[in-house]
Amino acid sequence: MRSPSILSTTPAPTAASRSRATASARAGAALFDACHIGVVLRAVIFVEAVVAVATLFLASTPAEWLMLMATVTGGALPAVLLWLLAACGLKKLLGRLPRSAQYGAGALLGSLSALYGCGLLRLTGAVGSAPWIASALAGAMFAALLMAALVLRARGQTPAAMTARLEELQSRIRPHFLFNTLNSAIALVRDEPAKAEAMLEDLAELFRRALADAGEAVTLADEIALAERYLAIEQVRFGERLRIRWDVDPAANGARLPALLLQPLVENAVKHGVEPSPDGAKIRIRTERRGSMVVIEVLNSLPPLRWADEPLPRGHGIALGNVRDRLRLLHDVQAQFSAGLDQDTYRVRIAIPAEI
């Protein structure tokens, strides 16, 4: 056997240990994370929108409004970028503080950043007298609003991730997949016991990963290993009808992505490419690192229409939508996702940062 440990799941933690783990996680996690490009873009757009509206009250002509907006932006934009840089750099330190202290520290950083922006305007002569108190209060207010938005987004990740997890669990433990796998293993027990044992081990690992308490993200190498086990099971079922090609770039293996993400894409390729066709289909899984990004592609050939007595069933896109949403939760605007027909092939393409 490869490893007897895969035949049993991890023992359930006690209530006390779960409580300690939860408390430890809360104590060591920041309430908000400003280290994402999407957060930077949203913060800058939000502040610029407020500046544009506020300066409308002070300008009487469009030219005066543009001049005034440019002046205020010269102080507001550096202040926002400084706050984001400080919040990102101090993320681990802030994570050690209580919740109220994190809010207070964020507001203080906002005030200091706003004073920095006000000082720039005063030094450059853009303003005659510097409104120090108003700038400090405005900086604290904007920082509080940004923190609240980031906290709400982080809280929204939990139910979305749980929903996605339940959908993946239901998809993976489909009765027909389980019965087909067990029937195939039974058929192999007498003539090819080693192959039957390997098949059951792969099935046990799939269930162990599905039932385990998965973390926020795993490496691409872990997801590829799980997909290999799934395809090994399907290879026994379909034989030569399932033709698999792996093009794996070792430099891409360290990329982080949501747990249980790749396997449902491979499952879709088998379901819509191999199952409907007596001739089977080709499935290709490709990974490649391109600079700071990692590209993942899952491709499957489509069954010829001559085998279909009626129009082939189309999926509801639930798995693809699930994958897209989970990628956005983890990588925000840095993640790219596309899926569609490419001549006689269906292609799913994912691009994520190589490091987070």
N, C-alpha and C positions, 0 to 999 in steps of 0.2 A: 504494500500500500504506500501511496505517496506520503500521507500524513494522517494518522488516526485522529488527530485533533479536529479535522474538518467535519467529522461525523457527529459532533456535538456542538451545540451553541455555547456561548459564554454564559456562565451562571449569572442569574439575575442578581443585581446588587440589592442589598438590604435598604430599607427606608432611610436608616441613619446614614449609610454611605452615600445614597442619592442626595440627601439633604446637604451633606458636607461637600459633595462635588458641585452641587448647584451653587452653594454659597461661595465656594472657591472660585468658580467660573465667573460669578457676578463681580467678585472683588477684583479679579484680574482682567476685566474687560472694560474697554472704554465705551461710554454711552454713545459716542458718535465717532465716525471715521471720515476724516477729511482727505485721505490719501488716495482719492480716485479722481480721474480726469473729469468724469461726469459731474462730480460734486463741485469741482472748480468752475466748470462751465456754467452750471446752474447758479452758483453764488455770484459770479460776475454778471450774468444776465439779470439776475434779480436786483442787484445793487444799481446797475446801470438804468434799469427801468424805473426804480424809485427816484434816482437822480433826474432822469428825464422829466418825470411828472412834477417833481418838486420845483424844478427850475422854471416850469411853465408859469408858476404863480408870481415869479419875480421879473419875467421878461415881457416886454410890450411888443416886440417884433420878432419874427423868425430868426433874423440875423443875431439879435441880442440873445435869444434863447440858445442858439448854437454856441455862441461865445461863452455864455455862462455855463452851459452844460460841459463844454470842454474844460473850463477852469475847475469846476467841481470834480470832474472825472480825474483830473490830474492829482487830486488828493485822495479821492475815494478808491480808485482802482489799486494804487500801491498799498493802501491800508487793507483792503480785502485780501490781496495776494499775500501780504505779510501775515495776516491772521490765519489763512489756510496753511501757509508754510509752517507756522509755529504750532498749530493744532496737529498737523501731521507729524512733525518732528517730535512732539511731546506726547504722542498717542500712548506709548507704553507707560510713561510716568503718570499721565492723567488716569489711566486704567487702574492704578493702585489707589486712587482716591475714592471716597464715598461719593454717592450720586450728587448730593448737594454741593460738595466741594468741586466736582467736575463742572457743574453749571457755573459756579462762581469763578473758577479759573478761566473758563471759556469767555465769560463776560469781561473779566479783567484783561485778558488778551485782546478782546475787541476794543476796549477803551484805549489801551496802549497803542494798538495799531492805528486807531483813528487819530490819536495825538501825533503819531508819526506822519500820517497823511496831512494833517493840519500844519505841522511844522514844515513840510515840503512846500506847501503853498505860501507860507510866510517867508521862507528863505528865498524863494524864487520871485517874490514880489507880486504874486498873483492876487493876494489879498492884503489890504492895508493893515487891518488888525485881526489877529487870529482868534477865532471863537473857541478857546480851549475847552471850556466846560461843556458847551453844546456838542463839540466834536466827541468828547469822551462819552457823554451820555448816548449820543447817536451810535457810536461804535459798540457800546455795551448792548444796546437794543437790537442792532442788526446781528450781533453775535448770538444773542439769545434766540432770535428768530431762526437763524441758520441751524443752531444746535437742535432746536425743537423739530425742524424739518428733517434733520438727519436721524434723530431718535425715532421719529414716526416711521421713517423708511426702514430702519433696522428692525423695528417691531413688526412691520408688515412682512418682513422676510420669514419670520417663524411660521405663521399659518400657511403661507404660500409653499414653503419648503415641506411642511407636513402634508399638505394636500398632494403635492407632487410625489412625495414618498409613498403615500397610500395608493396613488394611481399606478406607480411603478410596481408596488408589491402585488396589487391585483392583476396587473398585466403579466407578471412573471409567474405567478402561481396559478396559471390557468389549468383547469382540470385536464383538458385534452393534451397539453404539453406534458404534465406529470404522468398521465396514463400511458402516453406513447413512449416516454422514456423508460418507465418501469417495464412495459411489455417488451421493448427492445432489449433491456437488460436480461429479462427472463429468457428470451430466445437465445441469448449469448452465453448463459451460465454454463450449459453443458459442453458446448463445443469450443467456446472461447472465453473461459472464465476470467482471464486477465483483462480482456477488453470490457467485459461486463463490470468488473470491479472498478476499472478506471472511469467508466460511464457513471456509476453510482457515486463515485467520489466527486466527479464534476457536478453532479446534481446536488450533492450535499453542500458543496461550496457555494453554489448559486443560492440555495436556501439560507445558508449561514449569513451570507452577505445581505440578503434581502431582509432577514429578521434582526440583524445586528443593529446597534444604535450608531448609525453612520455619523461621521463628523461633518463639518461644514463643507470640506473639500478634500479630494484625494488626488493622487498624481495620475497622469495619463497612463503611466506604466501599469498601475493597479487596474484601471479600467480596461486596458488591453488584455491583461491576464484573465479578467473575468469574462470578457467577450470570447477569448480563446476557449474557455471551458464550455461556454454555451454552444459555440460552433462545433466543438468536438462531439457534443451530444447529438446535435442535428446532423453531423456528418455520418454517424452510425445509422440514423434513420433514413437519410436520403441517399447515402452512398455516392455514386458518381454523378448524381443529379446536382449535388452541391459542390461547386468548384470555388475554392477560396484562394485569394491572393492577398498576402500581407506585404505592404511596403512601409516599414516602420523606421523612422529616423530616431536613433538613440538620443540625439541632442534634444528631441522634443519631449522625452519621457518625464521630465520634471515639471511640466506645466500642470497647473492646478485647475480642476474643474469639479462641478458638483458630483457627489457620489451617485452611482447607479444611473449614469447619463448615457454612456456609449452602448451598453447592452440592449436597451430598447430600440435603438436605431438599427442595430444588427438584426434584432428580432423582426423588425419591420421589413428588412431586406429579404429575410427568409420567407416571411409570410406572403409578401406581395410579389416576390420574384421567383422563388423556388417552388412553393406549394402549388400554384395554379398551372404549372407547365410540366408535362410528361418528360420534356427534355431537360428540365432543371434550369439553373441559372448560374451566372458568375457573380460572386460577391468580392469586392475589393475594399480593403480598409487601408487607408494611406495616412501617414502623419509626416509632417515636415516642419522644421524650424526655419523661418525666414526672418532673420534679424531679431527683433524684439517680439515677434509674433509666432505662434504655432498654428499650423493649419491641419485640420482633421477632416478627412473625407470618407464617407461610406457610400459606395456605389453598388448598384445591382442591376443586372440586365433584366429587361421586362419580357414576360412570356409573349410569344407570337399570338396574334388574334385568332389564328386558324384553330387553336385548341379550345377556344371558348365557344360553347354552345349558346351562351348568352353574355351580355356585357359583363366584363370582369368587375367584381365589387371594388369600390374605392373606400379607402379608409376615411375616418372622420377627422384626422389631423390632430387627435388629442395628444399622442405621444410627441409629435413635432412641436406643438404649442407648449407642451410641458417643458421640453428641452430648451426652447427659446426663452421662456420665462425664467427658468432656473439659471441660465447663462447670464441674463440681465441682472439678476439679483446678486450674482457673485462678481461679475466683471463690469457691470453697468454699460456705458457706451463703448467700452473697449472691445466688447464681444461682438462678433459678426456671425450671423446665421442665415443660411439660405437653403432652400430645398426645392427641387423641381425636375422636370424632364430635360434630358440632354440627348436628343435623338432617340435611340432605343435603350437608354440607360436612365435610371433614376439616381440623382446625386444629392446627397446631403453634405453641406460644407459648413464647417465651423472654424472660426479664427478667434483665438484668445491670446492674451499676453503670455509670454514665455515665463514670466516671473511676476508674482504679486507680493 
